[in-house]
């Protein structure tokens, strides 16, 4: 049995009309490319928001560190909650400043000693400093005295919303969370101590 040639098939009116018809091509193309475009748009938006949040945290830490460097936090006897509130008052417009924000502040006589004692920001979280009687120890909060070196680190755990594609950005917990950070290392100015310090 011989197969009909392509010319004969194209001469067939119904088949030729079907092959030449381009109705619905746009719908088919969108069905193939639309989901990819949507995922790309979501990844771009989430990455932008995450980087913006990190920028806001860094700016907030730099601003709040002035309270320690100039002795204002010590003079007002800031608690850890007060200082976290100072960071959050600057950063609140960008993200919800809640339990996901951890503030770590430690002092040392010199920058070399401080650098040796400061952990990686990946390990700074509310539960990373052991427990006492089953209660997690809080991160250190030391404003320091005049002339001391201070390291201030604020970390925020960003829960990744775009599944699968953004999982490569995760760096802690269950591969769905990225810890972002704001950091400041400085030397306290020679302010009058007055016997007060942070609590």
N, C-alpha and C positions, 0 to 999 in steps of 0.2 A: 504494500500500500504506500503510495507516494504522498508525502505531506504537501499541502498547498504552499506555494511560494509566498514570500512576504508581500510582493506586489499584489497578488490576488487577495491576500488577507486585508490589505489596506483599501482595496477596491470595495470590499464588503462594507456596505453603508453603515450598519450598526456598529461593527467593530471599529471602523475608521473614526466614527463619531466619538466612540468611547476613548480611543487613544489620543485624539486631539483635544478632548475636553479638559480644561484646567480649572473648572469650578471646584472650590474647596481646598485648593492647594495651600492657601494661606492658613487655613485652620489646621491642616496637617503639619505644616512647618512650625506653627506656634505650639502645637501639642508636643512636638519633639524638642523645641528650643526653649519654650516658656519656663519649664521647671528649672532648667540650668540657669537661666537668667535670674529667676526668683531667688535661688540659693546664692548665686553670686552677689545679688543685691543685699540679702540678709547678712552674709559674711562681711561685706564692706561696711554696712551700718554698725554691726556689733563690734568690729575691730575699731572703727572710728570712735564709738562710745567708750570702749575700753581704754584706748589711748588718751582720750580726753579726760577720763576719770583719773588716770595715772598722772596726767599733767596737773589736774586740780589738786590731787593729794600732794604732789611735790611742792606746788605753790603754797598750799596751806601749811605744810611742815616748815617751809622757809619762813613764812610769816609768823607762825606760832613760836618758832625757835628764838625769835627776837625777845620774847617775853622771858625766856631763860637766860639768854646771853646778857641781857641788860639788868637782870636781877629783879624784874617785875614779878615773875612767878614766885620767886623766893620771898619777896617782900609781902606778897598777898597770901603766902602759904598755900599755894595751889595744891590740890590733891590730884591724883592721876585722873579722876573723873573730870575735874575742872579743866585740866590741860587737854584732855580728849575733847571736851566741850569747846575749847578755844579752836581746835583744829576743825571740828564739825561746823562751827559757826561760819567759817570761811568756805568750807566744802559742801555745805548742805544743799546748795542749788544744783549740784551735779549728780549726787547719788544719796541714797539713804544711809546716813551715818549711824550704823547700829553695831551689833555684836561682831559683825564681820570686820570691823576696823580695830586693829590692835596697835597700841602705842608702846614702844620700847625706848627707854632713855637710861643711859648708863654713863658714869663719869670715871675718869682716871687722871692721874697727875700729868701724864704726857700723851701726845697723840699716838706714839709708838705702842704704849701700854694699852691704850684704848682700842687701837686697831687689832691687837692680838686678842683682846677680850670680846670683841664684837662678833656675834654669830652671823651667818648668812641670813638674808631676809627670808629665804625659803623656810627656815626653821623657826621664824618668829610668828607665833600664834598664841592664842589664849591658853592652850593646853600643852605647850611645849616646854614648860618649866617645872615639870614634876607635879606631884600632889602632896598635900598634907592632910592626913585623916580623910582621904578620899576626895578632897576638894582641890581642884587645879590651882596651882600657884600662879599668881599674876606676874606678867613680865616686869623686870626691874623698872623703877621710876625714881631716878636720882637727878635732881636739877644741878647739884654741885655748888661749890663755893666759888668766890672770885678767883680767876686765873686757871680753873680746872678745865680740862678738855671734856667735851660732851658729845656723845653720839645719840642722835634722835632718829628713830626709824618708825614709820607708820606703815602698816601693811593692811591691805584690803583684799578679801577673797571674792573675786568676781566669778559668779556662777555662769558658766557658758550656756547660752540659750540655743544657739544653732547646733543641732545635733550632727554627729559624724564628721562634718567638714571642719568644724572649729576644734575638735578634740585634740588636734596637734598643738594647739596653743596652751593646753593645760600643763601645769607644772607641779601641782600638789593634789592631795586627797585622792579622789576617785577618777582621775583623768577627765573630769568635767569642770574643774575649777582652776582658775589662774590667779596666783597671788601677785598683786601689783603693789608697788612700793613708792614711798616718798622718803628721802634721806637727807639728813643734814649733820655735818660734823663741824664743830666750832669750839672756840675757846671763850670761856666766860670773861666778860669785861671786869675791870677792877672796881666793881660797884661796892658800896658799903654794905657789909653782910648784915649787921644789926642783930645777929643772933637768930635770924629767921631762916627757914629753909622750906623746901617742898615737903609735903607729908606723904 
